Amino acid sequence: MTCIQRTYSPIDGRLYVERELAGPSQISAALTAAAQAQQAWKATPLADRQAIGRKAVEAFVAHKEAIASELCWQMGRPIRYAGSEVDGFAERARYMIEVAPQALAPLTLPDKPHFRRRIQREPLGVVLVIAPWNYPYLTAINAVMPAIMAGNAVILKHSAQTPLCAERMVAAFSAAGLPEGVFQYLHLSHADTEALIATPGIHHVAFTGSVPGGAMVERAAAGRFIGVGLELGGKDPAYVRADANLAHAVATTMDGAFFNSGQSCCGIERIYVHASLYDAFVDQAVALVKQYRLGRPDDPITTLGPVVKTAAAEFVRGQVAEALSQGATAHLDPADFPMDQPGTPYLAPQVLTGVNHSMRVMTEESFGPVVGIQKVADDDEALALMNDSAFGLTAAIFTRDIAAGEALGQRVETGTLFINRCDYLDPALAWTGVKHSGRGCSLSQLGYEALTRPKSFHIKTELE
């Protein structure tokens, strides 16, 4: 029986893409092709792999306008911003290509009489990359490019909301001359994805998504002794110290909270502001957010598009309503954003004060256009609240005293610590999380370690 995957656009609810889900024979064929292609690909000189990778990036960027439009319609990113994901894709991909020789270089040990010793990096085999819809190209390329550069084959399973993204990526590598079978996509059901993880033909899984999704991956891989990289949720905090540049802190944290309609795992979801700046910070933040234009993302004047689905909007509305019933104050009137209508994915931004950690909106991932702002007396109170979370992906501190910010940052439980910025991935830095934000690492030189294994050579050069 043929199963059809249907993608409905958050713009107007209409069917945008239909794709047939892969069946058992297609899945088996993909695994066979990947295993066979990987044997030749791992023997391909790294310089040749790099050349194909660079061509793939150029082939991808050449379709920037079409990719931006597809992204807008699939997940609701305003068209004025959608093209920036293509730029980010290229930045990350190019960095991981250029750093590959250094990351994959053998480690030669000091001389030992009559012996040569080295440790080299070996590809794992076939890597399954499972990517989400919110930043569908950025999250996927984090694992896809280093996996291919390291000599692995890759099977990409993308979100049902963004199936065209998988197709676009594979097409770019194909146009660049990547041998058939090295990089494939499969449109899969949840059940078949879980079954694929459990098959002997998969040697590593790189997953980006929800905490429950990450738990599923771990269960499916249990007992197989393969690597699993998990980039999961966040409830990322920002702390604005008394000495912060107020205007910069407001502009940066509001962008971090509301860009992509708040649908970022490393977006700012809770803000702690020193009492001396609190009132001014709230006033300026509210004034800034009131300027956002909620509307259809295919309209160039729109700065805030819909969330991905009506259910996601209703979840955020529920968090806000519950917080208000517990004493929080809402600073924006949804009536000022006419596109905000119950039963639709169009959701007005909201800034809440009078919040505390008894409220879900300050502890549970919102993944939508809402942020809570809480007053604190000092660094110690801010630190305690920042660490009072099941998540630990990123955290941001705003201060003019960089040394003090770094010292405070040493005590924050997080994978990435920002000072005077937020919500940005530098491909030269390791992307990692703690607690329920996941485990493992992507990007940077360290991102190659999970996608390869060490192989030691211990050679006796002279016999007695």
Buried (B, 14 or more C-beta within 10 A) or exposed (E): EEEEBEBBBBBEEEEBBEBEBBBEEBBEEBBEBBBBBBEEBBEEEBEEBBBBBBBBBBBBBEBBEEBBBBBBBBBBBBBBBBBBBBEBBBBBBBBBBBBBEEBBEEEEBEEEEEEEBEEBBBBBBBBBBBBBBBBBBBBBBBBBBBBBBBBBBBBBBBBBBBBBBBBBBBBBBBBBEBBEBBBBBBBBBEEBBBBBBEBEBBBBBBBBBBBEBBEBBBEBBEEBEBBBBBBBBBBBBBBBBBBBBBEBBBBBBBBBBBBBBBBBBBBBBBBBBBEEBBEEBBEBBBEBBBEBEBBBBBBEEBBBBBBBBBEBBBBBBEBBEEBBEBEBEBBBEBEEBEBBBEEBBBBBBBBBBBBBBEBBBBBBBBBBBBBBBBBBEEBEBBBEBBBBBEBBBBBBBBBEBEEBBEEBBEEBBBBBBBBBBBBBBBBEBBBBBEBBBBBBBBBBBBBBBBBBBEEEEEEEEEEE
